[in-house]
Amino acid sequence: MSAPYPPPPPPPPVAGKDRSTLWGVLGIVIGLICCGILGLVFGYLSIRDAKRFGKSPALGWVAIVLSIVNIVGGVILQTTGNYPGFE
């Protein structure tokens, strides 16, 4: 009598579902260049997806920090009157 076959291995995770890197990079680029609010949103999405798929949320945190720096820097420049383009 032979032993039963072992169960098949679980299927690999579906590619394309994990967008934590995409959200993190978008958050860093958008948050630094133009819109800090969108950088915050993309950073949050990156952290959410990273937790969901068991990856590091570092890109999301970097996006959030750089977006906050952009927002605070913009506010400081506007209040001191040194913001180019607004006269």
C-alpha positions in Angstrom: 0.0 0.0 0.0 1.4 3.4 -0.9 1.2 6.6 1.0 -1.2 9.3 -0.1 0.2 12.2 -2.2 1.0 15.4 -0.3 -1.3 18.3 -0.9 -0.3 20.7 -3.8 1.6 23.8 -2.8 -0.4 27.0 -2.4 -0.6 29.2 -5.5 1.9 32.1 -5.7 0.6 35.5 -4.9 -1.0 37.3 -7.8 1.4 39.8 -9.4 0.1 43.3 -9.9 -2.1 43.4 -6.8 0.7 44.9 -4.6 1.0 48.5 -5.5 2.9 49.7 -2.3 6.0 50.6 -4.3 4.0 52.4 -6.9 2.1 54.5 -4.3 5.3 55.2 -2.4 7.3 56.4 -5.4 4.3 58.5 -6.6 3.9 60.0 -3.1 7.6 61.0 -3.0 7.7 62.5 -6.4 4.3 64.3 -6.3 4.8 65.3 -2.7 8.1 66.9 -3.4 7.5 68.5 -6.7 4.0 69.9 -6.6 1.2 68.8 -4.3 1.9 67.9 -0.7 -1.7 66.8 -0.1 -1.6 64.2 -2.9 1.8 63.0 -1.5 0.2 62.4 1.9 -2.6 60.4 0.2 -0.2 58.3 -1.8 2.0 57.7 1.2 -1.0 56.5 3.2 -2.0 54.1 0.3 1.6 52.8 0.2 1.6 52.1 3.9 -1.8 50.4 3.7 -0.8 48.1 0.8 2.6 47.4 2.5 0.9 46.2 5.6 -1.6 44.1 3.6 1.1 42.3 1.7 3.7 42.0 4.4 6.2 44.5 2.9 8.2 47.3 4.5 6.2 50.6 4.7 9.3 52.7 4.5 8.5 54.3 1.1 5.1 55.4 2.4 6.6 57.0 5.5 9.2 58.8 3.4 6.4 60.1 1.1 4.5 61.4 4.1 7.5 63.1 5.7 8.6 64.8 2.5 5.0 65.9 1.7 4.8 67.5 5.2 8.1 69.2 4.6 6.8 70.5 1.3 3.6 71.8 2.9 5.3 73.5 5.8 8.0 75.0 3.5 5.3 76.4 1.2 3.4 77.9 4.1 6.5 79.5 5.5 7.5 80.9 2.1 4.0 82.3 1.5 3.8 84.0 4.9 7.2 85.6 4.6 6.5 86.8 1.0 9.4 85.0 -0.5 7.3 82.6 -2.6 8.1 83.1 -6.3 5.2 83.8 -8.6 3.0 85.5 -6.0 3.5 89.2 -5.9 
